Every structure is written in C-alpha cells, then in structure tokens.
C-alpha cells in the first residue's frame, strides 16, 4: 500500500503505525555492506510467525505508548496505554483506527503488500538507499548511553516517498530492531522505541478481530477523504 505525502501528513498516526510496526531484527556476522545487512533484517523477519512488543512512540513532541502485536504474513494490532484505549488494527484487508478522544473510528480497505512483512522491507530497499549511519561498529543508542547498537540510515530515492529518511538502531545482542526514527519532508519526526519482545507465541487470527465501540462515528476510506 503506497501512501502519498498529503494523505500521510493528514492521517499520520494510523499510517505510521501501519508502516513502522516492523519491530524485528537480524544481526548477521560477516555482513560488510549496509544493503546486505538490511537484507538480512528482511530475511530474518520472514522467519517470525508472530511477535509482541512494547513500543514508546513520539510524534514531534507528543509522547505515546502501546503494545504492538504482529502475526505473519500481514496482521498487526496496536493497543495504546497513552492515549488510553486507542486501538489500531490491520487484519490483512482492512485498517481500523479507533480514536477515543473524538469517539471516532477510521477504516480503510488496504489490500496489497504490507510493509510490516519481509516483502515490505524489501520495498524499502527498492525505494530507499541504505547506508551505515555511524559505520559498521557498535555505537551508543543515545549520547552517553551504555546501550550499544548498529545504526542504519535509509534515504529516499525520489520525492514521492512519504519520509525523507528513516533511521534504524539494531541491538547486536538480541538481534532486534531497537529504534526506528522517520522524518517527513516537512520535518515531522516519528520515533518508535521497541522493548520487551515476545516471539512466536502461537497467536491466532482471533487476536486481530476488533468490535467497533457502539456510538462511535465511523469514517470509511479515510486515507482518500478530502
């Protein structure tokens, strides 16, 4: 599913959640180029049947927090603790965003390649160039931090992509993506920090069913609304 900049900026939270819940990993010994390293991430991601993780989110200066759940090949759910009760679900066919503050439900039919799969990561390789941000060696996650990661940066190949660049920090010990930071052409920064992963729990499709709260205002095909 390819989104233009106008739609992304207008509906950023739901779209960013759909695109950037790929909290998976790979740290391949002997990889010498950033592109090969990133391909290893995609290949490793393809081996996961499901996962769950806690994610701290910051959009500009607005903090959020959620639990993200994924099941191969294309199901995703985010249950928010901040803002409380906010929910985003993608069942492989439809994207549902429940926004409790406005008692609104946004829905969108969204078939096609989901960027939270290995196929989606391959699409990022196609539309972005990949390089090491700090070289192949381990560097602190933040300045002065004891947590060491490998950092990649992806630059868009054309102006049609929703993000100017995407940064990924990969933990070389747990082999999981620790942080994703994406910057739009307008300078809005989306940051996702993943922790407390649980892998291959044997989840079923029932986990991704969602009953829309009664009384909520429903807006269909919101990505393409005026």
C-alpha positions in Angstrom: 0.0 0.0 0.0 1.6 3.2 -1.2 0.6 6.4 0.5 1.3 9.9 -0.8 2.6 12.7 1.4 -0.7 14.6 1.6 -2.5 11.5 2.9 0.3 10.7 5.3 0.5 14.2 6.8 -3.2 14.2 7.2 -3.6 10.8 8.7 -0.1 10.4 10.0 -0.7 8.4 13.2 -2.5 5.5 11.7 -0.4 5.3 8.6 2.9 5.5 10.6 1.6 2.7 12.8 0.9 0.5 9.8 4.2 1.2 8.2 6.5 1.2 11.2 5.5 -1.7 13.5 8.2 -3.9 11.9 10.0 -4.3 15.3 12.0 -7.3 14.2 15.7 -7.9 13.8 18.8 -9.5 12.3 22.5 -9.1 13.1 24.4 -11.1 10.5 28.1 -11.9 11.2 30.3 -11.2 8.2 27.9 -8.7 6.6 30.1 -6.0 5.1 27.7 -3.6 3.3 24.7 -1.8 4.8 22.4 -3.1 2.0 23.4 -6.7 2.7 22.9 -6.1 6.4 19.4 -4.7 5.8 18.6 -7.6 3.5 19.5 -9.9 6.4 17.0 -8.0 8.5 14.3 -8.7 5.9 15.3 -12.4 5.7 15.3 -12.8 9.4 11.9 -11.1 9.7 10.5 -13.6 7.3 11.2 -16.4 9.8 8.9 -14.9 12.5 5.4 -16.3 12.8 4.4 -13.7 15.3 5.7 -11.3 17.9 4.6 -8.8 20.6 6.5 -5.8 21.9 6.1 -2.7 24.0 6.6 0.5 21.9 7.2 4.0 23.1 6.2 6.5 20.4 7.0 10.2 19.9 5.4 12.2 17.1 7.0 15.6 17.2 6.8 16.4 20.9 3.8 14.2 21.6 4.6 11.0 23.5 2.5 7.9 23.2 2.8 4.2 24.3 1.3 1.0 23.1 1.7 -2.8 22.8 2.2 -3.9 19.2 1.2 -7.4 18.1 2.1 -8.9 14.7 1.2 -12.2 13.0 2.6 -13.4 9.7 2.0 -12.7 7.0 0.2 -9.4 7.4 -1.8 -8.9 10.6 -1.0 -6.1 13.1 -2.6 -4.6 16.2 -1.6 -1.7 18.5 -3.3 -1.3 21.9 -2.4 2.0 23.4 -1.9 2.9 27.0 -1.2 6.5 26.0 -3.7 7.7 24.9 -5.7 5.1 26.8 -7.9 2.8 24.8 -6.8 4.0 21.4 -6.6 1.0 19.1 -5.2 0.3 15.6 -5.9 -3.0 13.9 -4.9 -4.3 10.4 -6.3 -7.7 9.6 -4.6 -8.1 6.2 -7.6 -6.5 4.4 -8.8 -3.5 6.4 -7.1 -0.9 8.6 -9.2 0.2 11.6 -8.2 3.2 13.8 -10.2 3.9 17.0 -9.7 7.3 18.4 -11.4 7.5 21.8 -10.9 11.2 22.4 -13.2 12.0 19.4 -15.2 8.8 19.6 -14.2 8.2 16.0 -13.4 5.0 14.0 -11.4 5.4 10.8 -11.5 2.5 8.4 -9.7 1.8 5.1 -9.6 -1.1 2.8 -5.9 -1.8 2.4 -5.0 -4.9 0.4 -1.6 -5.4 -1.1 2.0 -5.5 0.2 2.2 -4.7 3.9 5.5 -3.0 4.8 5.5 -4.9 8.1 6.5 -8.1 6.2 9.8 -9.1 4.7 8.2 -8.1 1.4 7.6 -4.7 2.8 11.2 -4.3 4.0 12.3 -5.3 0.5 10.2 -2.5 -0.8 12.0 -0.1 1.5 15.3 -1.3 -0.1 13.8 -0.6 -3.5 12.7 2.9 -2.7 15.4 4.0 -0.3 19.2 3.7 -0.4 20.7 2.1 2.7 23.9 3.0 4.5 25.5 2.8 7.9 24.9 6.0 9.9 27.9 5.5 12.2 29.9 2.8 10.4 29.7 -1.0 10.9 30.8 -0.9 14.6 28.6 -0.7 17.6 27.7 2.8 18.9 25.7 4.1 21.8 21.9 4.3 21.2 22.0 7.8 22.6 24.9 10.0 23.6 26.3 8.8 26.9 24.2 5.6 26.8 25.6 2.2 27.8 23.2 0.5 25.3 25.2 -0.3 22.1 23.5 -0.7 18.7 24.3 -0.8 15.0 22.8 2.2 13.2 21.4 2.3 9.6 20.0 5.2 7.7 17.7 5.0 4.6 17.4 7.9 2.2 14.5 8.1 -0.2 15.4 7.7 -3.9 12.5 10.0 -5.2 10.4 12.9 -3.8 7.3 10.7 -3.9 8.2 8.8 -0.8 6.5 9.8 2.5 9.7 10.0 4.5 12.9 11.9 3.7 14.9 9.4 5.7 14.5 6.5 8.1 17.0 5.6 10.8 17.1 2.2 12.4 19.0 1.1 15.5 19.6 -2.6 15.8 20.7 -4.3 19.0 23.5 -6.7 18.0 23.0 -9.0 21.1 19.2 -9.5 21.0 19.2 -9.2 17.2 16.1 -7.0 17.3 15.4 -3.5 16.0 15.6 -1.2 19.0 14.5 2.1 17.4 13.0 3.5 14.2 13.1 7.2 13.5 11.4 8.5 10.4 11.5 12.2 9.2 8.9 13.6 6.7 9.9 16.2 4.1 8.2 18.8 6.3 10.4 17.9 9.2 8.0 16.0 11.4 9.8 13.2 13.3 8.2 9.8 14.1 10.2 7.8 16.7 9.4 4.2 17.7 11.3 2.6 20.6 10.7 -1.2 20.9 11.4 -3.3 24.0 10.2 -6.5 25.8 9.8 -8.6 22.7 7.9 -11.9 22.9 8.5 -14.0 19.8 6.5 -16.9 18.2 3.8 -17.2 20.8 1.4 -19.2 18.6 -1.1 -16.3 18.1 -4.3 -16.8 16.0 -6.3 -14.6 13.8 -8.8 -14.1 16.6 -6.3 -11.7 18.3 -6.8 -9.3 15.4 -10.6 -9.2 15.5 -12.0 -5.8 16.7 -15.5 -4.9 17.7 -16.1 -1.2 16.9 -17.5 0.6 20.0 -21.2 1.4 19.8 -21.9 5.0 19.3 -18.6 5.8 17.6 -18.6 8.0 14.5 -17.4 5.8 11.6 -15.4 7.3 8.7 -14.8 4.9 5.8 -11.9 5.1 3.3 -10.3 7.9 5.4 -7.0 7.9 3.6 -8.6 9.2 0.5 -11.2 11.5 2.1 -10.9 15.3 1.5 
